């Protein structure tokens, strides 16, 4: 009897959807496709990475591992270049997929300058950012 219960339990576990274990996720609840970049603190500096394309009602894992820092930085624009998540913290980005270590002199080095928002994860190991529709 216990073998049947164990087999049934294993079948149920295998049929459940996988739970995302992302350290930092961005969920797009807006009506726009978003292009997203992230700034990750690393060795006394911030490394920027991009781009993730996130469709409406979809999520993207920006950091897959457990979060190691309290603060992360995020920038998002729609596919027309309109800023959706824009803050006051300047970091470098590039038109195509990128990873940029140094954040000084972006324009002089051939990069673009974007204003990121600061995301305070409150020292949690997992965090989700929700982007909602802009008010009309």
MODA-V413972 format. One record per residue. N is the residue number from 0. PHI is phi in whole degrees, -180 to 180 (999 if undefined). Layout:
BEGIN
n=N phi=PHI
n=N phi=PHI
END
This chain:
BEGIN
n=0 phi=999
n=1 phi=-66
n=2 phi=-66
n=3 phi=-65
n=4 phi=-63
n=5 phi=-64
n=6 phi=-65
n=7 phi=-65
n=8 phi=-63
n=9 phi=-64
n=10 phi=-63
n=11 phi=-64
n=12 phi=-63
n=13 phi=-70
n=14 phi=-87
n=15 phi=-74
n=16 phi=-65
n=17 phi=-70
n=18 phi=-88
n=19 phi=-66
n=20 phi=-112
n=21 phi=-66
n=22 phi=-73
n=23 phi=-136
n=24 phi=-117
n=25 phi=-122
n=26 phi=-112
n=27 phi=-94
n=28 phi=-101
n=29 phi=-87
n=30 phi=-95
n=31 phi=-110
n=32 phi=-75
n=33 phi=-112
n=34 phi=-107
n=35 phi=-121
n=36 phi=-125
n=37 phi=-132
n=38 phi=-114
n=39 phi=-117
n=40 phi=-62
n=41 phi=-156
n=42 phi=50
n=43 phi=67
n=44 phi=-144
n=45 phi=-118
n=46 phi=-100
n=47 phi=-102
n=48 phi=-139
n=49 phi=-170
n=50 phi=-115
n=51 phi=-105
n=52 phi=-101
n=53 phi=-121
n=54 phi=-75
n=55 phi=-57
n=56 phi=62
n=57 phi=-125
n=58 phi=-124
n=59 phi=-131
n=60 phi=-88
n=61 phi=-83
n=62 phi=-131
n=63 phi=-86
n=64 phi=-92
n=65 phi=-57
n=66 phi=-68
n=67 phi=-106
n=68 phi=-125
n=69 phi=-81
n=70 phi=-109
n=71 phi=-131
n=72 phi=-130
n=73 phi=-136
n=74 phi=-133
n=75 phi=-143
n=76 phi=-135
n=77 phi=-77
n=78 phi=-69
n=79 phi=-94
n=80 phi=91
n=81 phi=-75
n=82 phi=-70
n=83 phi=-107
n=84 phi=-114
n=85 phi=-136
n=86 phi=-120
n=87 phi=-124
n=88 phi=-100
n=89 phi=-80
n=90 phi=-138
n=91 phi=-86
n=92 phi=-136
n=93 phi=-135
n=94 phi=-64
n=95 phi=-114
n=96 phi=-47
n=97 phi=-152
n=98 phi=-144
n=99 phi=-123
n=100 phi=-82
n=101 phi=-97
n=102 phi=-108
n=103 phi=-89
n=104 phi=52
n=105 phi=-54
n=106 phi=-65
n=107 phi=-65
n=108 phi=-93
n=109 phi=89
n=110 phi=-102
n=111 phi=-99
n=112 phi=-106
n=113 phi=-128
n=114 phi=-102
n=115 phi=-91
n=116 phi=-91
n=117 phi=-92
n=118 phi=-112
n=119 phi=-93
n=120 phi=-83
n=121 phi=55
n=122 phi=63
n=123 phi=-79
n=124 phi=-90
n=125 phi=-134
n=126 phi=-151
n=127 phi=-123
n=128 phi=-103
n=129 phi=-109
n=130 phi=-101
n=131 phi=-106
n=132 phi=-59
n=133 phi=-74
n=134 phi=-67
n=135 phi=-79
END
